[in-house]
Amino acid sequence: MSRTDRSAGRPRSLTMPRIIDAAIELGLRELNMKSLAAALGVNVVTLYRHVGSRDQLMQIATAHLMRERRLQGEGADHWAEFVFQYAGNLFELFRKEPGLITELINGNLHPDAEMDLLEEFLQTMSSYGFSYEEGALLHRSIGAITLGSAVGAIGVQVTLEQGRSWGEEVDATLTGRDPDELPAVRQIMRTLVEYDVPQWLHILHTFLVGIAAKRGETLPDIETLLAAIERADTSADITG
């Protein structure tokens, strides 16, 4: 029997990259060691020989995901283009992996990967004339905008997956109220439901307009900044 014949049918060796890939494929929201072991075709004891705990696995998987979303700012003629690219990647990371939000709320995410991203962001913004302090404040604001917006996007997506329409539910809610109630909401809600550009991008652009004004600059229009996201090859999920 040849060596190839003897090895046929043997299970694949368990490596950390394989474990991480399987964890990410399962999704971090419901990740546990038992389901991961089953997906890998090994028993839980074998898995624990490679990963000490679920918390350790979450830290490793999170660091991997965040490193995958790193940006070098290549092709960004204006600092706001880089910011849009960075924010778009961050939004997409949270939207695709809601488990990260849960872990963040529970204080379970290790700062190692975040520090790498922050360092890269600060250095890139420094090249555009921002101080490290200005860059840090901007980074914190981007995080607040993208995280809150990702939570909203996840909620809308869950509603759609359940066969419901958020717009229809809004209409039903307003119909169930007295016609004189919520006049301001009634006036603007249809615009929010039908607006073709996600609101978080519009909010981000408005925020950056203020920063540009303080710097004596004119910010590129939102179409130009959306093109920056397209150059980062993320537009299909971020602006869809």
Disulfide bonds with the S-S distance in Angstrom:
none
